[in-house]
Amino acid sequence: MKSTFPQILPASGIRAVDNYPSYLLEALLNLTPPYLQHLTVVVLTPGIYNYAYFEHSFLAQQMGIELVEGRDLVVDDGYVQMRTTKGLQRVDVIYRRIDDNFIAPLAFNPQSLLGVPGLMDVYRNGHVALANALGAGVADDKIIYAYVPQMISYYLDEGQILPNVPTYLCLEQKQLVHVLANQEQLVVKSANEAGGYGALIGTQSTAEQRL
């Protein structure tokens, strides 16, 4: 759009996002005590097979910091250390793009190969900062979306400015019946899947797929 219609964005008052990586890096650096010098910040990614890997690599490149996987990090001497060609290098801030359940196999999912064993001990001792903090994604759930109008009403005592897309929760019996009877007109998504995984686009589905 910017290349084809360069006048549209400025004329429409749309704010640029070009400086976003700089603002993100500044926020990450502010997570540590001011007395620390020569901070090392990394982006922790699940790897190339993650659907958002392109974003992880882009942000790391734009911020001028290392893009690492769990296997690139190790807990040593009470700190998180990054393996480099010159030896171990202490890591002060981790911008994590790995779900809570997979980031620390000794504390959460013991079968995870994506995280860093011993990370939670370092985190509890204040020797590394995590962004975002564990548990911060509690509301990052498709089911929560259906309750946004009630949340706005309860906490702000006002109505929505922009209405929700009509959303049905299949855990409610009446709504489940409605969804099953109208699948060919709806988009049905699994609540525990990310992105477009586990989605059924009713208008493009077959009767067999809707069974």
Beta strands, then each sheet from edge to edge (+ up, - down):
strand 1: 41-44
strand 2: 66-68
strand 3: 73-76
strand 4: 79-84
strand 5: 87-90
strand 6: 93-96
strand 7: 129-131
strand 8: 187-189
strand 9: 199-201
sheet 1: 2+ 1+ 6+ 7+
sheet 2: 3+ 4- 5+
sheet 3: 8+ 9-
end
